[in-house]
């Protein structure tokens, strides 16, 4: 286990700088998710930490040791990739123990470590099988097992669940989080899925255009986003944004309110609009409402809400749940 400190990190490809002055502190045993849209730099940052990319300037410390000039194999990290990167001609046991074999570890030690990891990951019965005979979830476990047997100071995950179907992604994110808590290994996890980040991480770092927008606990980012980008990225469905007279009356350039913080009523003191569509999902209903100025807001309410397209409704923001943003996009 180890701390990871990233100080003023910059990364460039020629004249194009893709990471701008990134600073993040990761505590011993902490699970940190790097999130943001495609192309924001999150995977590049992970590869810099791993030593797979060189940096222009700044400093990376693992367990208080500067690793800028160390090769990946000397950083005591283990990385799990999106595509699993399993050797198709090797069985599960050989795949999991391959890195140990390359480092010259004794056969008995390799078998012991592989066996323990297989028990943790429920792969004991699959040790003799080739990857082609495994399900997607089992292949992902093998990739994780290959990382576990090395007993690294830091786990690095690069969008490991993106190739799985929706049901299996939910199952695997629970398994990964439980495994990380059991092992206590410092973990950095890249994902474009903010739901994964919210449910798995102790801390989330939100990137946008190569810059770090905000770092904090999941609920802190949800409750107190630093700017419009974080407010719109964290939360599903995303926050509603309102400009014009309503925002000006609140002393802001833009006000934001989350769909779950809008009460849907037939009358009362609020914002009048007409229902464009209603998505009944069982436990929830998402109501899309066109306002008088033709802007659209989304409200999240109970699953049996009796509402349909064409209905007139009033949206009433809950007390204390309006977010105010200035002309620069920063929270007021």
N, C-alpha and C positions, 0 to 999 in steps of 0.2 A: 504494500500500500504506500501511497505517496501523495504529496501535494503537487499541483501543477500551477506554475505562475507564468503568465504571458504578459510581457511588458513592451508596449509601444511597437508592436509587430507590424511590419510593412512587407508586402510581397508584390513583386512586379514581374511582368513578362515583357522584357525590353523596356520601352518607354511607358507602357500601360501598367499603372499601379492598380492591383485588384483587391488588396487588403490595406486599409488605411488606419494606422495607429491603434491597433487592437490591444486592449489591456483587460485581462480577466484573471481572477484568482479562484482556484479550485481547491477546496479543502480535502484533506485525507479522507478517503472513503466516500466522497460526495459523487452524486450522479448529476452530471450537467448535460443539458441538451442544447445543441446549437441549431437554431431554427431560422427560417427565412425563405423567401421565394427562390425559384430556380435562378442560378447565376449570381446569388448574393455573396458567395465566397465561403460558405460554411464547410464544404468538402475540401476546399483548398486550405482552409485553416487547419482542418484535421490532418491533412497530409503534411503540412508544415510541422505540426506537433510530432508526427510520426517520423519525420526526417526524409519523407519521400519528395518534398519540395524544399528548395533553399529559400531563405528569406533575404530581403533587401537590407533590413535593419531591425533592431529590437532584440529581445532576449526571451528564450524559452528555458524555464527551469523545471526539472522533474526531481522531486525530493531534495530541493534546494541546490541542485547541481545544474549548471548551465550545459545544455545539450546541443546548442546551435551547430557545432561542428562534428557532432557524433553521428555515425552511421545508424540507420534504423535498428540494426541488430544489437547495437550497444546502448540503446535508450531504455531497455527493459520495459517495452510496451508490447501489446499484442493487438492486432487489428482484425476486425471482422468486416468483410466486404459485402456489398450489395449482392454480388453474383456468387457468393460462397467460396469460389476459387478452389474447389475440391479436385483432387487428381482422380480422373475417372477409372484408371486402371488399378487403383489401390482400394482395398477394403476400408471400412470405417476405422478400424484400429490403426492401420498403417497411415491413413490420412491424419488422424489425431496425433500420432506420435512422430510424424515425419520431421518436424523442426527439432525435436529432441534427438532424433537419430543423427541429423546433420551436425548437431553440436557435440556429438560423441558421447552422449550419455549411455550408461550401461543398459543392456537389454532388460534386466530385471527392474530397473528403475522406471524405464519407459512403460513396461507392462503394468507396473503398479500405478503410475500416474494416469495412464489411459483408463485403467479399470475403475479408478476412483471417479474420474470425470464422467465416465459412461454411466456409473451408478447415479451420480447427481443429475444427469440429463436424461435418464431413462433410455439409454442406448445400449445396454448390455446385450440384448438379444440381436442387435444389429451390427455388432462389431465385425462379423465375418462377411457382411454384405458390401457390394459395390454401390457407389452413389446412385447409379441408374435405378437401383431397386428400392430407393427410399422416396418418401413423400417430401414435399417442399419443406414442411416443418422439421422433419428429421434431418434433412440436409443442413438446415439452419442450425440445428443443435450440434451437428458434427463440426460445423465451422466454429461455433462457440466452444466446443470441447477442445478443438485444436488450440484455442487461445487459453483456455483454463489450464491445460497441462503444463504450460510454460510458467505458471504462477507469476505473472508479470506484476509490475507496480501499477500499471495503468491499462485499462481496456479502452480501445477506440472502436466505435461502431459507425460505419458509413452507410446510412439508410438500409439497415439489414432486413427490414420487413417489406420493402417496396415490391418484391416479386411474389408476395403471398396474397391469397384472396382475403377479402374483408374479415370473414369469420376467424381465419387462422391468424391474421394480424392481431386481432384482439387477444386471442389466446397466447400468442407468443410475446406480446408486450407485457402481459402479466408474468409470464415465466421468466423473461429477462430481468424484470424488476425484482422478483423474488430471489433469483439467483444472485444478482448483484448485492442485495441486502444480506444474503447468507454468507457470501464470500468477503464482503466489505471492501472490494477493490474499487479504487478511484476509477470513474467511468466518464468518458466523453462520447456523446451520442448525437450523431447528425441525423436530422429528419426534416422534411418539408411539411410534415403533418403536425400541426400544432396540438391536435388531440393527443397524439403520442407523447409529445413533450409535456403537456399538462398533466397527464396521468402517470408518467414514469419518473420525471426529473425532480430532484431537490431544488435545482436552480436552472433557469432558462436564460440563454444569451440570444437575443434577437439581432440578426444581421440584416442589412439592407444595402445593396450597392457597395459591398466591401467595407462598410462602416458598422460599428457596434451601436445599436440604437438604445438598448436597455438590457440590464442584467438584474435578475432578482428571482425570488420564489414565484412559482406559478400563479398563486392567488394574488400576490402583490402586483404582478404585471396585469392581471385581469382587473383588479380593483383600481389600480392607480397607474395606468399607462402614461409613459413620459411624453408621448407625442401621438399625432394622428396615425402614423404608420403602425406603431405597436398596438394602438387601440383597435385598428382595423384588422390586424393580423391575428391577435389573440382573441379567442372566443368564436363560437360557431352556433348559429349564424353570426356573421360579423356585426359589429356595432353599426347602428344607424347614425348618419351624420346630417346635420341640419344647418343651413346657412341663412342669410337674409334677416328679415325682421325678428324672427323668433330668437335667433342667436344674438342679435344686437341687444334685444331686451334683456338677455341674460348676461350682457357685458362681455361677449366673446365674438370672435370671428366665426367660429364653428362650435356647435354643441353636439355632443354625442350621447346616445342612450342605447343600451343593449336591448335586443328584442325581448328578453326575459324580464326587463324592467319597465315594460309598457303594459298597463292594464287596459284590456279591451272592454268597452262599455257601449251601451246604446244611447246614453246621454251623459251629461255632466260637464264639468269644466276641464276641457282638454283640447286636443287637436282633432278636428273633424276630417274625415276622409271616407272614401268609398273602397270597399274590398274588391281587389282585382282577382285574387285567387286565394284559396285556403287549402293547405296541405295537411290532411289528417293522417298522422303517423301512429296513432294508437295512444301512446303515452303523452304526446305533445301535438299541438296544432300550430303550424306556421301560417300567419295571416299576412298577406301582402296588400298594403293599403296605398292607394293613390291620394295624395293630398290636394288641396285647392290650387297650389302652385305647380302641380303636376309632378312634384317629387314623390318618391315612393319610400315607405317605411315598412319594416318587417316587425311583427309582434309574435312572441312565443307564448302560448297559453295552454290551457288544459286540453287533453286529447278529445274530449267530448263537447268542445265549444260549438254551439249551434250557430254557425256562421257560414255564408256562402257568397260567391261572387255577386256583386251588385248591391250588397247590403251597405247601408250607411252606419258607420261606427265612430266612436270617439276613442282616441288613444290618450291615456293619462299616464304621464311619466311618474314613477314612484319617487317619493320624497328621498332626497339624498343620493340619487343615482344619475344625475346629469353630470356629464363631463364637459368642461369648458376648455377651448383651445384658442390660442391667439393666431394672428396673421402668419406667424412663422411656423405654425403647426405644433408648437410646444404646448403642453398642458399648463393651464393657468392655476 
